[in-house]
Amino acid sequence: MKLLHQQEKEQFKTLFKQEHIDHINDRFAIMEVFLQTENHVTADKLCELLNDKGYNFSSGFVRDTLKLLCRYGFAQKNKFDNAVTQYEHRHLGQHHDHMICTKCRKIFEFQNDDLEKLQAKISATHGFHMLQHKMEIYGICSTCLKDRSRIIPLNMAKPGECLIIKDITGCAGLRMRLMTMGFRLEDEIEVISNNGQGQVVIAVDFQRYALGRGLSQKISVQPKERQSS
C-alpha cells in the first residue's frame, strides 16, 4: 500500500503541474494527510486531521482540494443512506463495495470476484454495457446485533428489518384497536421507514400502516431469523 500511495503522489504532482493547478504544495499536503487514513472521512474530519498535523487551511480550500482529487480520480465521494458526504481513496484498477450498519453507521468494505463476474454476466444477458457500478448493503453489524436486546419496541427498529410481533402492551382497548387494524401476535412485519421522529411506516400482510411513535412503542418485536441458503 505504501508503494501504491507513493505512485499516487507522483501522479498527483505530474498531473496538477500539467493542469496548472494553483497552490500545488498546499494541495499536496492535503493529499498526503488524506492518504494516511484508511477510513472514509468527511471534509470536516479531514480538516481536523490537518489541524492535528499543524496545518491551518481554510475549510473552503480543503473542500476545493477534495473536489479536485475526485475530478482527477485520486478520491471518490460517497453519500450513504442520505448521510453526510464522505471521501475515500480511489486506486486505479481496484474496486470494492460497501456494507453500512444503520445503527452505528460503521462502513465495511468488501470485494468479491464472483459477485463482479455475476454483475457483468447479468448486464451482458440484458444486452447492457456496464460502465461502472456500486453496491451498498444496509443492515446491522455483528457488534450491534450482539449488543441489542432480542426483543425491542417497534419504534427502535431500522428500515428494512423483517420482524415478528411478540407482544402488544397497553390497555385492552388499544390491543383491540391494533387487532382490528390487522395486527396479530407472531405476524411478520417489515419496517419501511423510521427516521427516529414522527411516524413509523410498516408493512403487514401486503398492507402499509403509519403508526405514531407512542403506538409503535407499545408493539414489541423480534428480528426474524434469516434462512441460510
Buried (B, 14 or more C-beta within 10 A) or exposed (E): EEEEBEEBBEBBEEBBEEEEBEBBEBBBBBBBBBBEBEEBBBBEBBBEBBEEEEBEBEEEBBBBBBBBBBEBEBBBBBEBEEEEEBBBBBBEEEEEBBBBBBBEEEBEEEEEEEEBEEBEEEBEEEEEEEEEEEBEEBBBBEEBEEEEEEEBBBBBBBBBBBBBBBEBEBEEEBBEBBEEEEBEEEEEBBBBEBEEEEBBBBBBEEEEBEBEBEBBBBBBBBBEEEEEE
